[in-house]
Amino acid sequence: MAAEGVVYNPDGTVTLTIDGTVRHLRRPKLREYRDWAERLRDLAKNAQADAVRIQEILDSLDGEPSEEELEKLDSEMEEAQRRRIEYSSPWTAGVVEQLSGKPLPDEVDDWPSWLVLDVSLPAAILGHWKKAPLAPGSRGTT
């Protein structure tokens, strides 16, 4: 059985292995790529807004933070993570289903933690599509 995780293949495809199920994500067409890139930009805007809220709390702390201030910070950080999962899981599920034809489980709680909590995964997939070589014989390939 293949190890669980993600593999960025030299041909531009991405292989996800989850609970023994292998999903081969084909390279997206340009229209698909643009759509997924735009959705990722929206995710980044939401993450930035969360970071600003957390920074505002940190900036408001004076000296040794009180228990109440620490609880507020902790609560906001937990909410930011919940929102990030809420924002990013439809992106991940959509990419996987559209490009592999094999949907992920309906419940995000049934996904492996690395797939849900790795905030760099969507950007890494998108970046791989941009860097992967063109078809053999195309400009810049052998």
The first five atom37 places (N, CA, C, CB, O) and aatype in JSON, in Angstrom:
{
  "aatype": [12, 0, 0, 6, 7, 19, 19, 18, 2, 14, 3, 7, 16, 19, 16, 10, 16, 9, 3, 7, 16, 19, 1, 8, 10, 1, 1, 14, 11, 10, 1, 6, 18, 1, 3, 17, 0, 6, 1, 10, 1, 3, 10, 0, 11, 2, 0, 5, 0, 3, 0, 19, 1, 9, 5, 6, 9, 10, 3, 15, 10, 3, 7, 6, 14, 15, 6, 6, 6, 10, 6, 11, 10, 3, 15, 6, 12, 6, 6, 0, 5, 1, 1, 1, 9, 6, 18, 15, 15, 14, 17, 16, 0, 7, 19, 19, 6, 5, 10, 15, 7, 11, 14, 10, 14, 3, 6, 19, 3, 3, 17, 14, 15, 17, 10, 19, 10, 3, 19, 15, 10, 14, 0, 0, 9, 10, 7, 8, 17, 11, 11, 0, 14, 10, 0, 14, 7, 15, 1, 7, 16, 16],
  "atom_mask": [
    [1, 1, 1, 1, 1],
    [1, 1, 1, 1, 1],
    [1, 1, 1, 1, 1],
    [1, 1, 1, 1, 1],
    [1, 1, 1, 0, 1],
    [1, 1, 1, 1, 1],
    [1, 1, 1, 1, 1],
    [1, 1, 1, 1, 1],
    [1, 1, 1, 1, 1],
    [1, 1, 1, 1, 1],
    [1, 1, 1, 1, 1],
    [1, 1, 1, 0, 1],
    [1, 1, 1, 1, 1],
    [1, 1, 1, 1, 1],
    [1, 1, 1, 1, 1],
    [1, 1, 1, 1, 1],
    [1, 1, 1, 1, 1],
    [1, 1, 1, 1, 1],
    [1, 1, 1, 1, 1],
    [1, 1, 1, 0, 1],
    [1, 1, 1, 1, 1],
    [1, 1, 1, 1, 1],
    [1, 1, 1, 1, 1],
    [1, 1, 1, 1, 1],
    [1, 1, 1, 1, 1],
    [1, 1, 1, 1, 1],
    [1, 1, 1, 1, 1],
    [1, 1, 1, 1, 1],
    [1, 1, 1, 1, 1],
    [1, 1, 1, 1, 1],
    [1, 1, 1, 1, 1],
    [1, 1, 1, 1, 1],
    [1, 1, 1, 1, 1],
    [1, 1, 1, 1, 1],
    [1, 1, 1, 1, 1],
    [1, 1, 1, 1, 1],
    [1, 1, 1, 1, 1],
    [1, 1, 1, 1, 1],
    [1, 1, 1, 1, 1],
    [1, 1, 1, 1, 1],
    [1, 1, 1, 1, 1],
    [1, 1, 1, 1, 1],
    [1, 1, 1, 1, 1],
    [1, 1, 1, 1, 1],
    [1, 1, 1, 1, 1],
    [1, 1, 1, 1, 1],
    [1, 1, 1, 1, 1],
    [1, 1, 1, 1, 1],
    [1, 1, 1, 1, 1],
    [1, 1, 1, 1, 1],
    [1, 1, 1, 1, 1],
    [1, 1, 1, 1, 1],
    [1, 1, 1, 1, 1],
    [1, 1, 1, 1, 1],
    [1, 1, 1, 1, 1],
    [1, 1, 1, 1, 1],
    [1, 1, 1, 1, 1],
    [1, 1, 1, 1, 1],
    [1, 1, 1, 1, 1],
    [1, 1, 1, 1, 1],
    [1, 1, 1, 1, 1],
    [1, 1, 1, 1, 1],
    [1, 1, 1, 0, 1],
    [1, 1, 1, 1, 1],
    [1, 1, 1, 1, 1],
    [1, 1, 1, 1, 1],
    [1, 1, 1, 1, 1],
    [1, 1, 1, 1, 1],
    [1, 1, 1, 1, 1],
    [1, 1, 1, 1, 1],
    [1, 1, 1, 1, 1],
    [1, 1, 1, 1, 1],
    [1, 1, 1, 1, 1],
    [1, 1, 1, 1, 1],
    [1, 1, 1, 1, 1],
    [1, 1, 1, 1, 1],
    [1, 1, 1, 1, 1],
    [1, 1, 1, 1, 1],
    [1, 1, 1, 1, 1],
    [1, 1, 1, 1, 1],
    [1, 1, 1, 1, 1],
    [1, 1, 1, 1, 1],
    [1, 1, 1, 1, 1],
    [1, 1, 1, 1, 1],
    [1, 1, 1, 1, 1],
    [1, 1, 1, 1, 1],
    [1, 1, 1, 1, 1],
    [1, 1, 1, 1, 1],
    [1, 1, 1, 1, 1],
    [1, 1, 1, 1, 1],
    [1, 1, 1, 1, 1],
    [1, 1, 1, 1, 1],
    [1, 1, 1, 1, 1],
    [1, 1, 1, 0, 1],
    [1, 1, 1, 1, 1],
    [1, 1, 1, 1, 1],
    [1, 1, 1, 1, 1],
    [1, 1, 1, 1, 1],
    [1, 1, 1, 1, 1],
    [1, 1, 1, 1, 1],
    [1, 1, 1, 0, 1],
    [1, 1, 1, 1, 1],
    [1, 1, 1, 1, 1],
    [1, 1, 1, 1, 1],
    [1, 1, 1, 1, 1],
    [1, 1, 1, 1, 1],
    [1, 1, 1, 1, 1],
    [1, 1, 1, 1, 1],
    [1, 1, 1, 1, 1],
    [1, 1, 1, 1, 1],
    [1, 1, 1, 1, 1],
    [1, 1, 1, 1, 1],
    [1, 1, 1, 1, 1],
    [1, 1, 1, 1, 1],
    [1, 1, 1, 1, 1],
    [1, 1, 1, 1, 1],
    [1, 1, 1, 1, 1],
    [1, 1, 1, 1, 1],
    [1, 1, 1, 1, 1],
    [1, 1, 1, 1, 1],
    [1, 1, 1, 1, 1],
    [1, 1, 1, 1, 1],
    [1, 1, 1, 1, 1],
    [1, 1, 1, 1, 1],
    [1, 1, 1, 1, 1],
    [1, 1, 1, 1, 1],
    [1, 1, 1, 0, 1],
    [1, 1, 1, 1, 1],
    [1, 1, 1, 1, 1],
    [1, 1, 1, 1, 1],
    [1, 1, 1, 1, 1],
    [1, 1, 1, 1, 1],
    [1, 1, 1, 1, 1],
    [1, 1, 1, 1, 1],
    [1, 1, 1, 1, 1],
    [1, 1, 1, 1, 1],
    [1, 1, 1, 0, 1],
    [1, 1, 1, 1, 1],
    [1, 1, 1, 1, 1],
    [1, 1, 1, 0, 1],
    [1, 1, 1, 1, 1],
    [1, 1, 1, 1, 1]
  ],
  "atom_positions": [
    [[0.85, -1.18, 0.0], [0.0, 0.0, 0.0], [0.89, 1.24, 0.0], [-0.96, 0.0, 1.23], [1.89, 1.32, 0.72]],
    [[0.51, 2.21, -0.81], [1.27, 3.46, -0.9], [1.13, 4.24, 0.4], [0.79, 4.31, -2.11], [0.11, 4.18, 1.08]],
    [[2.19, 4.98, 0.71], [2.17, 5.82, 1.91], [1.13, 6.93, 1.72], [3.58, 6.42, 2.21], [0.94, 7.44, 0.62]],
    [[0.48, 7.27, 2.81], [-0.51, 8.34, 2.75], [0.19, 9.68, 2.58], [-1.38, 8.35, 4.02], [1.23, 9.93, 3.19]],
    [[-0.39, 10.54, 1.75], [0.17, 11.86, 1.58], [-0.03, 12.38, 0.19], [0.0, 0.0, 0.0], [-0.87, 11.9, -0.57]],
    [[0.77, 13.39, -0.14], [0.68, 14.05, -1.43], [2.02, 13.93, -2.16], [0.28, 15.55, -1.26], [3.08, 14.04, -1.56]],
    [[1.94, 13.69, -3.47], [3.14, 13.59, -4.31], [2.93, 14.52, -5.49], [3.41, 12.09, -4.78], [1.91, 14.46, -6.18]],
    [[3.91, 15.39, -5.71], [3.9, 16.3, -6.85], [4.7, 15.65, -7.97], [4.49, 17.72, -6.47], [5.93, 15.6, -7.91]],
    [[4.01, 15.16, -8.97], [4.65, 14.4, -10.04], [5.28, 15.33, -11.08], [3.62, 13.49, -10.72], [4.78, 16.43, -11.32]],
    [[6.4, 14.88, -11.69], [7.1, 15.72, -12.67], [6.25, 16.13, -13.86], [8.31, 14.99, -13.17], [6.53, 17.15, -14.5]],
    [[5.2, 15.35, -14.18], [4.37, 15.67, -15.33], [3.28, 16.71, -15.02], [3.73, 14.41, -15.86], [2.45, 17.01, -15.88]],
    [[3.29, 17.24, -13.79], [2.32, 18.27, -13.43], [1.1, 17.73, -12.72], [0.0, 0.0, 0.0], [0.27, 18.5, -12.25]],
    [[0.97, 16.43, -12.65], [-0.15, 15.86, -11.92], [0.19, 15.81, -10.43], [-0.5, 14.44, -12.45], [1.35, 15.97, -10.04]],
    [[-0.82, 15.6, -9.63], [-0.64, 15.49, -8.18], [-1.32, 14.19, -7.75], [-1.23, 16.74, -7.42], [-2.44, 13.9, -8.17]],
    [[-0.65, 13.43, -6.93], [-1.22, 12.18, -6.42], [-1.48, 12.33, -4.93], [-0.27, 10.97, -6.71], [-0.58, 12.64, -4.15]],
    [[-2.74, 12.1, -4.55], [-3.12, 12.09, -3.13], [-3.45, 10.66, -2.75], [-4.33, 13.05, -2.86], [-4.23, 10.0, -3.44]],
    [[-2.87, 10.19, -1.67], [-3.21, 8.87, -1.16], [-3.8, 9.07, 0.23], [-1.96, 7.91, -1.12], [-3.14, 9.58, 1.14]],
    [[-5.06, 8.67, 0.36], [-5.79, 8.87, 1.61], [-6.48, 7.57, 1.97], [-6.81, 10.04, 1.5], [-7.32, 7.08, 1.2]],
    [[-6.15, 7.01, 3.11], [-6.76, 5.75, 3.58], [-6.71, 4.67, 2.51], [-8.21, 6.0, 4.0], [-7.68, 3.93, 2.31]],
    [[-5.58, 4.58, 1.82], [-5.4, 3.55, 0.81], [-6.01, 3.86, -0.54], [0.0, 0.0, 0.0], [-5.77, 3.13, -1.51]],
    [[-6.78, 4.93, -0.64], [-7.36, 5.33, -1.93], [-6.43, 6.34, -2.6], [-8.78, 5.93, -1.74], [-6.08, 7.36, -2.01]],
    [[-6.05, 6.03, -3.82], [-5.16, 6.91, -4.58], [-6.01, 7.75, -5.52], [-4.08, 6.08, -5.37], [-6.83, 7.24, -6.28]],
    [[-5.79, 9.05, -5.45], [-6.47, 9.99, -6.34], [-5.41, 10.7, -7.17], [-7.35, 11.01, -5.54], [-4.55, 11.39, -6.63]],
    [[-5.49, 10.52, -8.48], [-4.56, 11.18, -9.4], [-5.25, 12.43, -9.92], [-4.13, 10.23, -10.57], [-6.23, 12.35, -10.66]],
    [[-4.73, 13.59, -9.54], [-5.28, 14.86, -10.02], [-4.58, 15.22, -11.31], [-5.12, 15.99, -8.95], [-3.37, 15.46, -11.33]],
    [[-5.34, 15.27, -12.39], [-4.77, 15.66, -13.66], [-4.41, 17.14, -13.62], [-5.75, 15.37, -14.83], [-4.83, 17.87, -12.71]],
    [[-3.64, 17.59, -14.6], [-3.34, 19.02, -14.71], [-4.61, 19.73, -15.14], [-2.18, 19.28, -15.73], [-5.33, 19.25, -16.02]],
    [[-4.89, 20.87, -14.55], [-6.11, 21.59, -14.94], [-5.95, 22.28, -16.29], [-6.49, 22.62, -13.86], [-4.84, 22.63, -16.71]],
    [[-7.07, 22.47, -16.95], [-7.09, 23.32, -18.15], [-6.9, 24.75, -17.68], [-8.44, 23.15, -18.97], [-7.08, 25.04, -16.5]],
    [[-6.55, 25.65, -18.59], [-6.28, 27.03, -18.21], [-7.48, 27.67, -17.5], [-5.9, 27.86, -19.43], [-7.32, 28.35, -16.49]],
    [[-8.67, 27.45, -18.02], [-9.89, 28.0, -17.41], [-10.04, 27.49, -15.97], [-11.15, 27.62, -18.25], [-10.36, 28.26, -15.06]],
    [[-9.8, 26.2, -15.77], [-9.9, 25.61, -14.44], [-8.83, 26.2, -13.52], [-9.75, 24.07, -14.51], [-9.1, 26.54, -12.37]],
    [[-7.61, 26.3, -14.07], [-6.52, 26.87, -13.27], [-6.88, 28.27, -12.8], [-5.21, 26.9, -14.08], [-6.71, 28.59, -11.62]],
    [[-7.35, 29.11, -13.7], [-7.72, 30.48, -13.34], [-8.79, 30.51, -12.26], [-8.2, 31.25, -14.56], [-8.73, 31.32, -11.33]],
    [[-9.78, 29.63, -12.39], [-10.87, 29.56, -11.41], [-10.33, 29.17, -10.03], [-11.94, 28.55, -11.86], [-10.66, 29.8, -9.02]],
    [[-9.5, 28.12, -9.99], [-8.95, 27.67, -8.7], [-7.99, 28.71, -8.11], [-8.22, 26.33, -8.87], [-7.94, 28.89, -6.89]],
    [[-7.24, 29.4, -8.96], [-6.33, 30.45, -8.48], [-7.13, 31.61, -7.88], [-5.43, 30.96, -9.63], [-6.75, 32.14, -6.83]],
    [[-8.22, 32.0, -8.52], [-9.07, 33.08, -7.99], [-9.68, 32.68, -6.64], [-10.19, 33.42, -8.99], [-9.74, 33.5, -5.72]],
    [[-10.12, 31.46, -6.55], [-10.67, 30.98, -5.27], [-9.61, 30.97, -4.18], [-11.27, 29.56, -5.43], [-9.89, 31.28, -3.02]],
    [[-8.39, 30.62, -4.55], [-7.3, 30.63, -3.58], [-6.99, 32.06, -3.12], [-6.04, 29.97, -4.17], [-6.68, 32.28, -1.95]],
    [[-7.06, 33.02, -4.04], [-6.85, 34.42, -3.64], [-7.91, 34.84, -2.62], [-6.9, 35.36, -4.88], [-7.6, 35.56, -1.67]],
    [[-9.15, 34.4, -2.81], [-10.2, 34.7, -1.84], [-9.87, 34.08, -0.48], [-11.57, 34.17, -2.35], [-10.09, 34.71, 0.56]],
    [[-9.35, 32.86, -0.48], [-8.95, 32.22, 0.77], [-7.86, 33.04, 1.47], [-8.44, 30.78, 0.51], [-7.89, 33.23, 2.68]],
    [[-6.91, 33.53, 0.69], [-5.82, 34.32, 1.25], [-6.34, 35.62, 1.85], [-4.77, 34.64, 0.17], [-5.86, 36.04, 2.9]],
    [[-7.32, 36.24, 1.21], [-7.91, 37.47, 1.76], [-8.58, 37.19, 3.1], [-8.93, 38.08, 0.77], [-8.45, 37.98, 4.04]],
    [[-9.3, 36.08, 3.2], [-9.94, 35.71, 4.46], [-8.9, 35.43, 5.55], [-10.85, 34.48, 4.26], [-9.07, 35.84, 6.69]],
    [[-7.83, 34.73, 5.18], [-6.77, 34.44, 6.15], [-6.1, 35.72, 6.61], [-5.73, 33.49, 5.53], [-5.76, 35.86, 7.79]],
    [[-5.91, 36.66, 5.69], [-5.29, 37.95, 6.05], [-6.18, 38.7, 7.04], [-5.04, 38.81, 4.79], [-5.68, 39.29, 8.0]],
    [[-7.49, 38.69, 6.81], [-8.41, 39.36, 7.73], [-8.33, 38.74, 9.12], [-9.86, 39.29, 7.19], [-8.37, 39.46, 10.12]],
    [[-8.22, 37.43, 9.18], [-8.08, 36.76, 10.48], [-6.77, 37.15, 11.15], [-8.15, 35.23, 10.31], [-6.74, 37.39, 12.36]],
    [[-5.69, 37.23, 10.37], [-4.39, 37.61, 10.93], [-4.43, 39.03, 11.48], [-3.29, 37.48, 9.86], [-3.83, 39.32, 12.52]],
    [[-5.12, 39.91, 10.79], [-5.24, 41.3, 11.26], [-5.99, 41.35, 12.59], [-5.97, 42.18, 10.2], [-5.58, 42.07, 13.5]],
    [[-7.08, 40.57, 12.7], [-7.83, 40.54, 13.97], [-6.95, 40.05, 15.12], [-9.07, 39.64, 13.84], [-6.99, 40.6, 16.22]],
    [[-6.18, 39.02, 14.86], [-5.3, 38.48, 15.91], [-4.22, 39.49, 16.25], [-4.67, 37.14, 15.46], [-3.9, 39.68, 17.43]],
    [[-3.65, 40.14, 15.25], [-2.62, 41.14, 15.5], [-3.17, 42.3, 16.32], [-2.03, 41.66, 14.18], [-2.47, 42.83, 17.18]],
    [[-4.39, 42.7, 16.05], [-5.01, 43.78, 16.83], [-5.13, 43.41, 18.3], [-6.4, 44.12, 16.26], [-4.92, 44.24, 19.18]],
    [[-5.47, 42.17, 18.56], [-5.54, 41.7, 19.95], [-4.15, 41.75, 20.58], [-6.12, 40.27, 20.03], [-4.0, 42.23, 21.7]],
    [[-3.15, 41.26, 19.86], [-1.78, 41.27, 20.37], [-1.3, 42.69, 20.63], [-0.83, 40.57, 19.4], [-0.64, 42.96, 21.64]],
    [[-1.62, 43.61, 19.73], [-1.2, 45.0, 19.88], [-1.86, 45.67, 21.08], [-1.53, 45.78, 18.61], [-1.31, 46.6, 21.66]],
    [[-3.04, 45.19, 21.44], [-3.76, 45.79, 22.57], [-3.24, 45.33, 23.92], [-5.24, 45.48, 22.46], [-3.59, 45.91, 24.95]],
    [[-2.42, 44.29, 23.93], [-1.9, 43.77, 25.19], [-0.84, 44.71, 25.73], [-1.32, 42.35, 25.0], [0.06, 45.16, 25.01]],
    [[-0.96, 45.0, 27.0], [0.0, 45.88, 27.67], [0.68, 45.1, 28.79], [-0.7, 47.16, 28.23], [0.02, 44.67, 29.73]],
    [[1.98, 44.93, 28.69], [2.69, 44.23, 29.76], [2.28, 42.77, 29.82], [0.0, 0.0, 0.0], [2.09, 42.11, 28.79]],
    [[2.16, 42.27, 31.03], [1.76, 40.88, 31.26], [0.27, 40.74, 31.0], [2.11, 40.43, 32.71], [-0.53, 41.37, 31.69]],
    [[-0.14, 39.91, 30.0], [-1.57, 39.8, 29.69], [-2.35, 39.12, 30.81], [-1.75, 39.02, 28.4], [-1.85, 38.22, 31.49]],
    [[-3.56, 39.58, 30.99], [-4.44, 38.99, 31.99], [-4.98, 37.67, 31.46], [-5.61, 39.96, 32.36], [-4.88, 37.36, 30.27]],
    [[-5.55, 36.9, 32.37], [-6.17, 35.63, 31.99], [-7.28, 35.87, 30.96], [-6.74, 34.91, 33.24], [-7.43, 35.1, 30.01]],
    [[-8.05, 36.92, 31.14], [-9.13, 37.27, 30.22], [-8.59, 37.6, 28.82], [-9.94, 38.45, 30.77], [-9.16, 37.19, 27.81]],
    [[-7.49, 38.35, 28.78], [-6.88, 38.71, 27.49], [-6.33, 37.47, 26.78], [-5.76, 39.74, 27.7], [-6.45, 37.33, 25.57]],
    [[-5.72, 36.57, 27.56], [-5.2, 35.34, 26.98], [-6.32, 34.46, 26.44], [-4.38, 34.58, 28.01], [-6.19, 33.84, 25.39]],
    [[-7.43, 34.42, 27.17], [-8.59, 33.64, 26.72], [-9.17, 34.23, 25.44], [-9.67, 33.58, 27.82], [-9.57, 33.49, 24.54]],
    [[-9.22, 35.55, 25.35], [-9.72, 36.21, 24.15], [-8.83, 35.89, 22.95], [-9.81, 37.74, 24.37], [-9.32, 35.6, 21.86]],
    [[-7.52, 35.95, 23.17], [-6.57, 35.64, 22.1], [-6.71, 34.18, 21.67], [-5.13, 35.92, 22.57], [-6.77, 33.88, 20.47]],
    [[-6.77, 33.28, 22.64], [-6.91, 31.85, 22.35], [-8.2, 31.58, 21.58], [-6.88, 31.03, 23.65], [-8.22, 30.81, 20.62]],
    [[-9.28, 32.21, 22.01], [-10.57, 32.04, 21.36], [-10.52, 32.53, 19.91], [-11.66, 32.78, 22.14], [-11.04, 31.87, 19.01]],
    [[-9.91, 33.68, 19.69], [-9.82, 34.23, 18.34], [-8.96, 33.34, 17.44], [-9.25, 35.66, 18.37], [-9.25, 33.17, 16.26]],
    [[-7.89, 32.78, 18.0], [-7.03, 31.9, 17.21], [-7.77, 30.61, 16.85], [-5.74, 31.57, 17.99], [-7.63, 30.11, 15.73]],
    [[-8.54, 30.07, 17.77], [-9.33, 28.87, 17.48], [-10.38, 29.17, 16.41], [-10.01, 28.34, 18.75], [-10.61, 28.36, 15.51]],
    [[-11.03, 30.32, 16.52], [-12.03, 30.72, 15.52], [-11.38, 30.92, 14.16], [-12.74, 32.01, 15.97], [-11.96, 30.56, 13.13]],
    [[-10.19, 31.49, 14.14], [-9.48, 31.7, 12.88], [-9.18, 30.36, 12.22], [-8.17, 32.5, 13.11], [-9.32, 30.21, 11.0]],
    [[-8.76, 29.38, 13.0], [-8.49, 28.05, 12.44], [-9.78, 27.41, 11.95], [-7.81, 27.15, 13.49], [-9.79, 26.79, 10.88]],
    [[-10.87, 27.54, 12.69], [-12.15, 26.99, 12.27], [-12.58, 27.63, 10.94], [-13.23, 27.22, 13.36], [-13.03, 26.94, 10.03]],
    [[-12.44, 28.96, 10.86], [-12.82, 29.65, 9.63], [-11.93, 29.24, 8.46], [-12.76, 31.17, 9.83], [-12.41, 29.08, 7.34]],
    [[-10.63, 29.07, 8.72], [-9.73, 28.65, 7.66], [-10.14, 27.29, 7.11], [-8.29, 28.61, 8.17], [-10.13, 27.08, 5.89]],
    [[-10.49, 26.38, 7.99], [-10.96, 25.06, 7.54], [-12.26, 25.21, 6.75], [-11.17, 24.09, 8.75], [-12.44, 24.58, 5.71]],
    [[-13.14, 26.06, 7.24], [-14.41, 26.32, 6.57], [-14.19, 26.92, 5.18], [-15.28, 27.26, 7.42], [-14.9, 26.58, 4.24]],
    [[-13.2, 27.8, 5.05], [-12.9, 28.43, 3.77], [-12.19, 27.48, 2.82], [-12.04, 29.67, 3.98], [-12.52, 27.41, 1.63]],
    [[-11.2, 26.74, 3.34], [-10.32, 25.98, 2.46], [-10.83, 24.59, 2.09], [-8.99, 25.84, 3.1], [-10.48, 24.08, 1.03]],
    [[-11.65, 23.98, 2.92], [-12.09, 22.61, 2.61], [-12.91, 22.53, 1.32], [-12.9, 22.06, 3.77], [-12.76, 21.56, 0.59]],
    [[-13.78, 23.51, 1.01], [-14.47, 23.42, -0.29], [-13.49, 23.53, -1.47], [-15.52, 24.52, -0.39], [-13.7, 22.91, -2.51]],
    [[-12.42, 24.32, -1.31], [-11.41, 24.42, -2.36], [-10.77, 23.06, -2.59], [-10.33, 25.48, -2.0], [-10.69, 22.57, -3.72]],
    [[-10.32, 22.45, -1.5], [-9.64, 21.15, -1.61], [-10.58, 20.1, -2.17], [-9.12, 20.7, -0.24], [-10.2, 19.35, -3.08]],
    [[-11.8, 20.03, -1.64], [-12.76, 19.03, -2.12], [-13.08, 19.23, -3.59], [-14.05, 19.09, -1.28], [-13.18, 18.27, -4.35]],
    [[-13.24, 20.49, -3.99], [-13.57, 20.78, -5.39], [-12.45, 20.41, -6.34], [0.0, 0.0, 0.0], [-12.7, 19.81, -7.39]],
    [[-11.23, 20.77, -5.99], [-10.07, 20.44, -6.83], [-9.94, 18.93, -6.97], [-8.78, 21.04, -6.25], [-9.77, 18.42, -8.07]],
    [[-10.03, 18.23, -5.85], [-9.85, 16.78, -5.88], [-10.94, 16.12, -6.72], [-9.86, 16.2, -4.45], [-10.65, 15.26, -7.55]],
    [[-12.18, 16.52, -6.51], [-13.26, 15.88, -7.28], [-13.19, 16.23, -8.76], [-14.63, 16.3, -6.72], [-13.32, 15.35, -9.61]],
    [[-12.98, 17.5, -9.08], [-12.95, 17.91, -10.48], [-11.79, 17.29, -11.24], [-12.89, 19.42, -10.58], [-11.95, 16.87, -12.39]],
    [[-10.63, 17.23, -10.62], [-9.44, 16.81, -11.35], [-9.1, 15.33, -11.2], [-8.29, 17.61, -10.9], [-8.27, 14.81, -11.95]],
    [[-9.73, 14.64, -10.25], [-9.46, 13.21, -10.11], [-10.7, 12.36, -10.4], [-8.95, 12.9, -8.72], [-10.58, 11.19, -10.73]],
    [[-11.88, 12.97, -10.26], [-13.11, 12.2, -10.44], [-13.47, 11.37, -9.22], [0.0, 0.0, 0.0], [-14.47, 10.66, -9.24]],
    [[-12.67, 11.45, -8.17], [-12.93, 10.7, -6.94], [-13.12, 11.7, -5.8], [-11.75, 9.7, -6.62], [-12.15, 12.29, -5.34]],
    [[-14.34, 11.89, -5.35], [-14.56, 12.87, -4.29], [-13.96, 12.44, -2.95], [-16.05, 13.12, -4.12], [-13.77, 11.25, -2.69]],
    [[-13.67, 13.43, -2.14], [-13.25, 13.18, -0.77], [-14.49, 12.83, 0.05], [-12.49, 14.41, -0.16], [-15.61, 13.07, -0.41]],
    [[-14.31, 12.27, 1.26], [-15.47, 12.03, 2.11], [-16.25, 13.33, 2.34], [-15.03, 11.42, 3.46], [-15.67, 14.41, 2.39]],
    [[-17.57, 13.21, 2.47], [-18.43, 14.38, 2.65], [-18.07, 15.2, 3.88], [-19.87, 13.96, 2.73], [-18.09, 16.43, 3.84]],
    [[-17.75, 14.54, 4.96], [-17.45, 15.21, 6.22], [-15.95, 15.51, 6.33], [-17.91, 14.34, 7.42], [-15.12, 14.61, 6.24]],
    [[-15.63, 16.78, 6.51], [-14.22, 17.18, 6.65], [-13.58, 16.46, 7.84], [-14.1, 18.72, 6.82], [-12.38, 16.18, 7.83]],
    [[-14.36, 16.16, 8.86], [-13.83, 15.45, 10.02], [-13.33, 14.05, 9.67], [-14.9, 15.34, 11.1], [-12.58, 13.45, 10.43]],
    [[-13.73, 13.54, 8.52], [-13.27, 12.22, 8.06], [-12.02, 12.31, 7.18], [-14.37, 11.53, 7.3], [-11.5, 11.28, 6.75]],
    [[-11.54, 13.53, 6.92], [-10.32, 13.71, 6.14], [-9.12, 13.56, 7.07], [-10.31, 15.1, 5.43], [-9.24, 13.8, 8.28]],
    [[-7.96, 13.18, 6.54], [-6.75, 13.14, 7.38], [-6.36, 14.56, 7.81], [-5.57, 12.45, 6.63], [-6.56, 15.52, 7.06]],
    [[-5.81, 14.66, 8.98], [-5.48, 15.99, 9.52], [-4.5, 16.75, 8.62], [-4.88, 15.86, 10.93], [-4.63, 17.96, 8.49]],
    [[-3.54, 16.07, 8.0], [-2.57, 16.77, 7.14], [-3.26, 17.45, 5.96], [-1.51, 15.8, 6.63], [-2.8, 18.49, 5.49]],
    [[-4.36, 16.87, 5.48], [-5.07, 17.44, 4.35], [-5.86, 18.69, 4.76], [-6.0, 16.41, 3.74], [-6.06, 19.6, 3.96]],
    [[-6.31, 18.7, 6.0], [-7.13, 19.81, 6.5], [-6.29, 20.93, 7.09], [-8.11, 19.3, 7.54], [-6.57, 22.1, 6.85]],
    [[-5.27, 20.58, 7.85], [-4.55, 21.57, 8.64], [-3.32, 22.16, 7.97], [-4.14, 20.96, 9.92], [-2.78, 23.16, 8.45]],
    [[-2.86, 21.56, 6.89], [-1.68, 22.1, 6.2], [-2.11, 23.31, 5.37], [-1.0, 21.02, 5.29], [-2.61, 23.17, 4.26]],
    [[-1.89, 24.49, 5.92], [-2.34, 25.72, 5.26], [-1.61, 25.99, 3.95], [-2.16, 26.9, 6.19], [-2.08, 26.77, 3.13]],
    [[-0.47, 25.35, 3.75], [0.3, 25.58, 2.53], [-0.12, 24.66, 1.38], [1.76, 25.39, 2.81], [0.31, 24.87, 0.25]],
    [[-0.95, 23.66, 1.63], [-1.26, 22.67, 0.61], [-1.93, 23.27, -0.64], [-2.16, 21.62, 1.19], [-1.46, 23.0, -1.74]],
    [[-3.0, 24.07, -0.51], [-3.59, 24.63, -1.74], [-2.6, 25.45, -2.57], [-4.79, 25.5, -1.39], [-2.56, 25.32, -3.79]],
    [[-1.8, 26.28, -1.92], [-0.82, 27.09, -2.65], [0.26, 26.2, -3.27], [-0.18, 28.15, -1.71], [0.75, 26.5, -4.36]],
    [[0.63, 25.13, -2.59], [1.65, 24.22, -3.13], [1.13, 23.51, -4.38], [2.07, 23.19, -2.07], [1.86, 23.35, -5.35]],
    [[-0.13, 23.1, -4.35], [-0.72, 22.44, -5.53], [-0.77, 23.43, -6.69], [-2.14, 21.9, -5.21], [-0.37, 23.11, -7.81]],
    [[-1.25, 24.62, -6.42], [-1.34, 25.64, -7.46], [0.05, 25.97, -8.01], [-2.01, 26.92, -6.9], [0.22, 26.09, -9.22]],
    [[1.02, 26.11, -7.14], [2.39, 26.39, -7.56], [2.97, 25.27, -8.41], [0.0, 0.0, 0.0], [3.7, 25.52, -9.37]],
    [[2.64, 24.04, -8.05], [3.13, 22.89, -8.83], [2.59, 22.94, -10.25], [2.72, 21.56, -8.16], [3.31, 22.66, -11.2]],
    [[1.33, 23.29, -10.39], [0.75, 23.38, -11.73], [1.45, 24.44, -12.57], [-0.74, 23.69, -11.64], [1.57, 24.29, -13.78]],
    [[1.9, 25.51, -11.93], [2.59, 26.57, -12.67], [3.99, 26.16, -13.08], [2.64, 27.84, -11.84], [4.48, 26.57, -14.13]],
    [[4.66, 25.36, -12.26], [6.06, 25.03, -12.49], [6.27, 23.74, -13.27], [6.77, 24.93, -11.17], [7.32, 23.55, -13.89]],
    [[5.28, 22.87, -13.25], [5.46, 21.56, -13.87], [5.77, 21.73, -15.35], [4.2, 20.68, -13.69], [5.26, 22.64, -16.0]],
    [[6.62, 20.87, -15.88], [7.02, 21.02, -17.28], [5.84, 20.83, -18.24], [8.12, 20.03, -17.62], [4.83, 20.21, -17.91]],
    [[6.02, 21.4, -19.42], [5.05, 21.23, -20.48], [5.18, 19.83, -21.05], [5.22, 22.3, -21.58], [6.07, 19.07, -20.65]],
    [[4.32, 19.49, -21.95], [4.38, 18.18, -22.59], [5.74, 18.0, -23.26], [3.24, 18.01, -23.61], [6.34, 18.98, -23.7]],
    [[6.23, 16.75, -23.35], [7.51, 16.52, -24.03], [7.51, 17.12, -25.43], [7.79, 15.01, -24.11], [6.54, 17.02, -26.18]],
    [[8.62, 17.76, -25.76], [8.75, 18.38, -27.06], [8.31, 19.83, -27.08], [0.0, 0.0, 0.0], [8.6, 20.55, -28.04]],
    [[7.6, 20.29, -26.04], [7.2, 21.68, -25.98], [8.41, 22.53, -25.63], [6.08, 21.88, -24.94], [9.44, 22.02, -25.18]],
    [[8.29, 23.82, -25.85], [9.38, 24.73, -25.58], [9.88, 24.55, -24.14], [8.93, 26.19, -25.82], [9.08, 24.57, -23.2]],
    [[11.15, 24.38, -23.97], [11.75, 24.27, -22.65], [11.78, 22.86, -22.1], [0.0, 0.0, 0.0], [12.2, 22.66, -20.96]],
    [[11.33, 21.87, -22.89], [11.38, 20.48, -22.43], [12.18, 19.67, -23.41], [9.95, 19.9, -22.26], [12.53, 20.14, -24.49]],
    [[12.48, 18.44, -23.02], [13.23, 17.56, -23.94], [12.35, 16.46, -24.46], [14.44, 16.95, -23.25], [12.81, 15.63, -25.24]]
  ]
}
